[in-house]
Amino acid sequence: MPTNTEGVAAREHPLQFLHYLRKTVNFNDVGIDTGIPFSKYLPLGASIQWCMVKIKTVFNAGSTNVLTVGTVGTAYNNIVAAADVDEAVAQANMVLRGADLTIAAAVLPYIKYTQTGGAATTGQAEVEIVYACNNDE
């Protein structure tokens, strides 16, 4: 029955298996310095298993490069914090920080990149948040 109320775009399948959200960001994406949202929500009751941050092209700002992921604005660092990833090395980084989180309400995660020193001219990362849903089927 239509209610004319827009719901959240939480990604949840009724079967028991791991789900994920994936997003690729670049050093120069509009809004990356304040946080870019994923296109889907983490659903109510989701239990984050891990987050994989793949640095595909190194971030090369003059002094510091900091890529964080989270659900609590404006820091967005409760899933991936500043020291969890070396943005200057092209490699995959498995981060378990978010494994303690259970989502209390559908929430949209964000990716944020900040830099100091000379402005970056390169940098690309792919972020995957892997989670289980709270279903007993």
C-alpha positions as CSV (number, residue, x, y, z in Angstrom):
1,M,0.0,0.0,0.0
2,P,1.6,3.3,-1.0
3,T,2.1,5.7,1.8
4,N,3.9,8.5,-0.1
5,T,6.6,8.3,2.6
6,E,10.1,7.7,1.3
7,G,11.9,4.9,3.2
8,V,15.6,4.5,3.6
9,A,17.5,2.5,1.0
10,A,18.9,0.0,3.5
11,R,20.6,-3.0,1.8
12,E,19.4,-6.2,3.5
13,H,18.7,-9.7,2.1
14,P,16.4,-12.0,4.1
15,L,18.9,-14.9,4.0
16,Q,21.8,-15.3,6.4
17,F,24.9,-14.2,4.6
18,L,27.3,-11.3,4.7
19,H,26.3,-8.1,3.0
20,Y,28.5,-5.2,1.9
21,L,28.5,-1.6,0.9
22,R,31.2,-0.5,-1.6
23,K,32.2,3.0,-2.7
24,T,35.2,4.4,-4.6
25,V,36.4,7.9,-3.8
26,N,39.0,10.2,-5.3
27,F,41.2,12.9,-3.6
28,N,39.4,15.6,-5.6
29,D,35.7,14.4,-5.3
30,V,33.4,17.3,-4.5
31,G,32.7,17.2,-0.8
32,I,35.4,14.7,0.1
33,D,36.8,17.1,2.8
34,T,33.5,17.1,4.7
35,G,32.4,13.5,3.9
36,I,30.8,11.7,0.9
37,P,27.9,9.4,1.7
38,F,27.5,5.8,0.5
39,S,24.5,5.3,-1.8
40,K,22.8,2.8,0.6
41,Y,22.2,2.7,4.3
42,L,23.4,0.1,6.9
43,P,20.2,-1.5,8.1
44,L,18.8,-1.6,11.6
45,G,20.5,-4.4,13.6
46,A,23.5,-4.7,11.2
47,S,26.6,-6.0,12.8
48,I,29.8,-4.8,11.1
49,Q,32.3,-7.6,10.5
50,W,35.1,-5.6,9.0
51,C,35.9,-2.8,6.6
52,M,38.3,-3.2,3.7
53,V,40.1,0.0,2.5
54,K,41.9,-0.5,-0.8
55,I,44.3,2.3,-1.7
56,K,44.2,2.0,-5.5
57,T,46.3,5.1,-6.1
58,V,48.3,6.7,-3.3
59,F,47.2,10.0,-1.8
60,N,50.1,12.4,-2.1
61,A,49.3,15.6,-0.2
62,G,52.4,17.4,1.1
63,S,52.2,16.6,4.8
64,T,49.3,14.4,5.9
65,N,46.7,12.3,4.1
66,V,43.8,11.0,6.3
67,L,41.0,8.8,5.0
68,T,38.3,8.0,7.5
69,V,34.9,6.1,7.4
70,G,32.0,6.4,9.8
71,T,28.5,7.1,10.7
72,V,29.0,9.9,13.3
73,G,29.3,13.3,11.7
74,T,31.3,15.3,11.3
75,A,34.4,13.2,12.2
76,Y,33.2,10.1,10.4
77,N,35.8,7.9,12.0
78,N,34.0,5.3,14.1
79,I,34.5,2.6,11.4
80,V,37.9,3.6,10.0
81,A,40.0,6.0,12.1
82,A,42.9,8.2,11.0
83,A,45.7,5.8,12.0
84,D,44.0,2.7,10.5
85,V,45.2,3.1,6.9
86,D,48.4,4.2,5.3
87,E,47.1,6.3,2.4
88,A,50.7,6.6,0.9
89,V,50.9,2.9,0.1
90,A,48.8,1.2,-2.6
91,Q,47.5,-1.8,-0.6
92,A,44.4,-3.4,0.9
93,N,43.9,-2.6,4.6
94,M,41.5,-4.7,6.7
95,V,40.1,-2.6,9.5
96,L,38.3,-4.2,12.5
97,R,37.5,-1.0,14.4
98,G,33.9,-1.1,13.3
99,A,33.4,-4.7,14.4
100,D,32.2,-3.5,17.8
101,L,29.3,-1.6,16.2
102,T,25.8,-2.8,16.0
103,I,23.6,-0.4,14.1
104,A,20.7,0.9,16.3
105,A,18.9,2.5,13.4
106,A,19.4,2.6,9.7
107,V,22.3,4.9,9.1
108,L,24.2,6.2,6.1
109,P,28.0,5.8,6.3
110,Y,30.4,8.5,5.0
111,I,34.0,8.6,3.6
112,K,36.1,11.6,4.4
113,Y,39.6,12.6,3.2
114,T,41.5,15.5,4.7
115,Q,45.0,16.7,3.9
116,T,47.6,19.2,5.0
117,G,50.7,20.7,3.3
118,G,50.8,20.9,-0.5
119,A,47.5,19.8,-2.1
120,A,47.2,16.2,-3.3
121,T,47.3,15.5,-7.0
122,T,46.6,11.8,-6.8
123,G,44.6,9.5,-4.6
124,Q,41.9,6.9,-5.1
125,A,40.4,4.4,-2.5
126,E,37.7,1.7,-2.7
127,V,36.0,1.1,0.7
128,E,33.9,-2.0,1.5
129,I,31.9,-2.3,4.7
130,V,31.1,-5.9,5.3
131,Y,28.2,-6.6,7.7
132,A,25.7,-9.3,8.9
133,C,22.0,-8.6,9.3
134,N,20.0,-9.4,12.4
135,N,17.7,-12.0,11.0
136,D,17.0,-15.4,12.5
137,E,15.7,-17.3,9.4
